[in-house]
Amino acid sequence: MEIPVANVFVGEEEAKAVYDVVKSGWLSMGKKTKEFEERFAKVVGAKHGIAVNNGTSALHLALAAIGAKHGDEVILPSLTFISTANVVLYQNARPVLVECDPKTYNVTADIIEKAITKKTKAIIPVDMNGMPADYDEILEIAEKHSIPVIWDSAESLGAKYKGRIVGSIAPIHVFSFFPNKNITTGEGGMITTDNDELCEKMKVLRNQGQDNRYHHIVIGYNYRMTEVQAAIGIEQLKKLERVVVEKQRIANVYNKEFAETRHIWPPFVPNYVSQHAWYMYAVNVDGHRDEIVKKLKERGIDTRLSFPPIHIQPVYKEMFKFSENSLPVTYAAWSRLVNIPIWPGLDKARQQYVIDTLIDICE
Ligand SMILES: *Cc1c(COP(=O)(O)O)cnc(C)c1O
């Protein structure tokens, strides 16, 4: 038996949509991209959607539009994917890495507030593994200090916080459509906002800094989405709800089974989370993670470690002279977590095999 940790949920609909785009003869940013942007914004309840070539570009575009520059600080959790921090350095600003909560693994308002200085230009909270962080608390702190927020929602498409869908809660949300995310376009990203002015700025920056054809008013980028990506995205968006329902069903079974064990801690989901997006299902296996991962592999079960925290990445460690102990809560959390299989189509029998095997190894 070979059970992957994640799987893409694409089929005939996407294949046909791509065929039609190719036949149409218009391959980059056009009607399909506009349609995808509009449909996406509608699904998450935002006024604008700005489609780009990947999630990292989406983060960068948002930070560039806010005007982060040399001398500015940007607060973000260390427990995230590398691009959340890299885009800060793309702008020559300074990433201020902060801890996570030891129970939710998300950043909190208290942690952020302690890191705010006169130089803080932006805050980038992250919904780790698809679980919304405490939006109200964090947005209140940001508002109190008048600091813009770019929410890295790359992993939380389909999630809900206090009944509100992720994508229109913060002033700016950023999404990724990499193949392991809840919907995919191969590579792709989206920014959502209600702010007209920021939307215009981001659209200009996305398209080589042009406000009109070959009329460049700022130094921009080529972050355009292709029509092929957009066509796939339109079909994928129709499947989003099914993906989330299916992942929730799988998560429910895991939650119930692991609650009765002594060595496996299922994810803690606070009350303010009305829907987890279950990008990943991370269990805390305490002290023997690497051994457990190895034994699972031997028995045909694929796992993934969470992204190692930014502060232990060689390039950041060197640049800022970090050690594991620089952010001990984050390091300890990461070293105990392992992501186990969760994807639409993971059937009961195979899930039961994962459960039985993991419990057997841990006991
Ligand atoms: C996937 C991801 C990104 C970046 O997305 P890409 O589309 O791969 O560039 C950014 N932040 C987080 C938290 C992610 O999980």
The ligand as an SDF file (V2000), in Angstrom:
LIG
                    3D

 15 15  0  0  0  0  0  0  0  0999 V2000
    1.9850   28.0720   -0.4730 C   0  0  0  0  0  0  0  0  0  0  0  0
    2.2740   29.2050    0.3860 C   0  0  0  0  0  0  0  0  0  0  0  0
    2.7550   30.4330   -0.1060 C   0  0  0  0  0  0  0  0  0  0  0  0
    3.2780   30.6710   -1.4930 C   0  0  0  0  0  0  0  0  0  0  0  0
    2.6410   30.2280   -2.5520 O   0  0  0  0  0  0  0  0  0  0  0  0
    3.3030   29.8720   -3.9620 P   0  0  0  0  0  0  0  0  0  0  0  0
    2.0950   29.8750   -4.8380 O   0  0  0  0  0  0  0  0  0  0  0  0
    3.9380   28.5290   -3.8450 O   0  0  0  0  0  0  0  0  0  0  0  0
    4.2670   30.9270   -4.3490 O   0  0  0  0  0  0  0  0  0  0  0  0
    2.8810   31.4880    0.7750 C   0  0  0  0  0  0  0  0  0  0  0  0
    2.5870   31.3660    2.0770 N   0  0  0  0  0  0  0  0  0  0  0  0
    2.1650   30.1910    2.5960 C   0  0  0  0  0  0  0  0  0  0  0  0
    1.8500   30.1420    4.0600 C   0  0  0  0  0  0  0  0  0  0  0  0
    2.0060   29.0750    1.7840 C   0  0  0  0  0  0  0  0  0  0  0  0
    1.6080   27.9180    2.3250 O   0  0  0  0  0  0  0  0  0  0  0  0
  1  2  1  0
  2  3  1  0
  2 14  2  0
  3  4  1  0
  3 10  2  0
  4  5  1  0
  5  6  1  0
  6  7  2  0
  6  8  1  0
  6  9  1  0
 10 11  1  0
 11 12  2  0
 12 13  1  0
 12 14  1  0
 14 15  1  0
M  END
$$$$
